[in-house]
Amino acid sequence: MKKQLAILTLALAAAAPSFAAPETFTLDGNHTFPRFSYTHLGYSLQMSRFDKATGTVVLDKAAKTASVDIVIDTKSISTGSTTFNEHIQGEDFLDTAKYPTATFKSTKVVFEGDKPVSIEGKLTLKGITKPVTLKVTSFQAMPHPMMKKDAIGANATTTVKRTDFNMGKYAPHVGDDVTIDIALEAVKQ
């Protein structure tokens, strides 16, 4: 009788659904770059990036839920020109002396199947917080081939108006619409 009870207990345990717990991933600073682009006087599309970003992604694959929390060091701006980096960090634009970081905190992540397709959240720039929706253009979750740990990667994009964040100098000649693209990689803690 004990043997049959043990077999029944094992069978029930094996048949019970397994529930995955949320997993926390830390951003890989060597492979996470928030970038932005805008038109310059109608001549060209200018592209720049921030070299330093930190944060976490919490992902529950089974429940199809997630959260994203990113902090961008605005002093790490990289335009390709030291003079222009300083100009963008000035009071008329990022004002990095008063606001050395920008943040994005998700409020909702929408999934289609097993993959996130959009991330709703709050973007804070220059002390002003606005709702934005990032469209996820690619997503991958798999073991990292070199680190031998679970990892995720994604690309996401949104467009904001500079004037909404008190950075409207030279608008409309310098484009008010700014496209933000985030290339993100994160490794499981």
C-alpha positions in Angstrom: 0.0 0.0 0.0 2.8 2.4 0.8 4.5 1.7 -2.5 1.2 2.4 -4.4 0.8 5.7 -2.4 4.3 6.8 -3.2 3.8 6.0 -7.0 0.5 7.9 -7.0 2.1 10.9 -5.2 4.9 10.9 -7.8 2.5 10.6 -10.7 0.4 13.5 -9.4 3.4 15.7 -8.8 4.6 15.0 -12.4 1.1 15.7 -13.8 0.8 19.0 -11.9 1.5 22.1 -14.0 4.8 23.8 -13.3 4.7 27.5 -12.7 7.7 29.6 -13.7 8.6 32.4 -11.3 9.5 35.9 -12.5 13.1 36.2 -13.5 15.2 39.3 -13.1 17.7 40.4 -15.8 20.3 43.1 -15.4 21.1 45.3 -18.3 24.4 44.6 -20.0 26.1 48.1 -20.2 28.3 46.9 -23.1 25.3 46.0 -25.3 22.6 48.4 -24.2 22.4 51.7 -26.0 19.5 54.2 -26.1 19.8 56.1 -29.4 17.9 59.1 -30.8 17.5 60.8 -34.1 15.9 64.0 -35.4 16.0 66.1 -38.6 18.5 69.0 -38.7 17.3 72.0 -40.7 15.8 69.7 -43.3 19.3 68.7 -44.4 19.9 65.4 -42.7 18.8 62.9 -40.1 21.1 63.3 -37.1 21.7 60.2 -34.9 23.2 60.1 -31.4 23.3 57.8 -28.5 23.9 57.5 -24.8 26.9 55.3 -23.8 25.7 54.5 -20.2 22.4 52.9 -19.2 21.6 50.7 -16.3 18.4 48.9 -15.2 16.5 45.7 -15.0 13.9 43.6 -16.8 11.7 41.3 -14.8 10.1 38.6 -17.1 7.6 35.9 -16.2 7.5 33.8 -19.3 4.6 31.6 -18.1 2.4 34.5 -17.0 3.4 36.5 -20.0 4.1 39.6 -17.9 7.2 41.8 -17.6 8.4 45.1 -16.3 11.2 47.3 -17.5 13.2 49.9 -15.5 16.0 51.8 -17.3 18.2 54.7 -16.1 20.1 56.6 -18.7 23.2 58.7 -17.8 22.5 61.8 -19.9 26.1 63.0 -19.4 27.1 60.0 -21.5 25.7 61.6 -24.7 27.7 60.6 -27.8 27.0 62.8 -30.8 30.4 62.3 -32.4 31.5 65.8 -31.5 32.8 66.9 -28.1 31.5 70.5 -28.7 28.1 69.2 -29.7 28.0 66.8 -26.7 28.5 69.9 -24.5 25.8 71.8 -26.4 23.2 69.1 -26.0 24.0 68.8 -22.3 23.3 72.6 -21.8 20.2 74.2 -20.3 18.4 74.5 -23.6 18.4 70.8 -24.1 19.2 68.0 -21.6 20.4 70.3 -18.8 22.6 67.5 -17.4 23.8 69.7 -14.5 20.3 69.6 -13.0 19.1 66.4 -14.6 22.0 63.9 -14.9 19.6 61.0 -15.7 16.6 60.1 -17.8 14.4 57.2 -16.8 11.9 54.8 -18.3 9.6 52.8 -16.1 7.1 50.4 -17.7 3.5 50.3 -16.6 2.3 47.5 -18.9 4.0 45.1 -21.3 1.8 43.6 -24.1 2.6 40.1 -25.4 1.6 38.3 -28.6 2.3 34.6 -28.0 5.6 34.3 -26.1 7.0 37.7 -27.1 6.5 41.2 -26.0 5.3 43.5 -28.8 4.9 46.8 -26.9 5.9 48.4 -23.6 3.8 51.2 -22.1 5.5 53.3 -19.6 6.6 56.7 -18.3 9.6 58.5 -19.8 11.2 61.2 -17.6 13.5 63.7 -19.3 14.6 67.0 -17.8 12.3 66.4 -14.8 9.2 66.0 -17.0 7.4 62.7 -17.1 5.2 61.7 -20.1 3.6 58.4 -21.1 5.1 56.7 -24.1 4.7 53.4 -25.8 7.7 51.5 -27.1 7.1 49.2 -30.1 9.2 46.1 -29.7 10.8 45.3 -33.1 12.7 42.2 -32.0 13.0 40.1 -28.9 15.1 37.0 -28.0 15.3 35.0 -24.8 17.9 32.2 -24.7 21.0 31.0 -23.0 23.9 33.4 -23.6 26.5 31.3 -25.6 29.5 32.8 -23.9 28.3 33.7 -20.4 26.4 30.4 -20.0 23.5 32.2 -18.4 20.0 32.9 -19.5 19.8 36.3 -21.3 17.4 38.4 -23.2 17.7 41.0 -26.0 15.4 43.4 -27.6 15.1 46.5 -29.8 12.3 49.0 -29.2 11.3 52.4 -30.6 9.1 55.3 -29.9 8.8 59.0 -31.1 8.4 61.9 -28.7 8.3 65.7 -29.1 11.2 67.7 -27.7 8.9 70.6 -26.9 6.9 68.2 -24.5 10.1 68.0 -22.4 11.1 71.7 -22.4 13.8 71.1 -25.0 12.2 73.0 -27.9 15.0 75.4 -28.9 15.3 75.9 -32.6 12.0 74.0 -33.3 10.7 73.6 -35.9 13.9 74.1 -37.9 15.6 71.4 -35.8 13.0 68.7 -35.8 10.6 68.6 -32.8 9.9 64.9 -33.4 12.7 62.7 -31.9 12.8 59.0 -32.5 14.2 57.0 -29.7 15.5 53.5 -30.3 16.7 51.3 -27.6 19.0 48.3 -28.2 18.9 46.3 -25.0 20.6 43.1 -23.8 20.3 41.8 -20.2 21.6 38.8 -18.3 19.8 36.8 -15.6 20.9 37.7 -12.1 
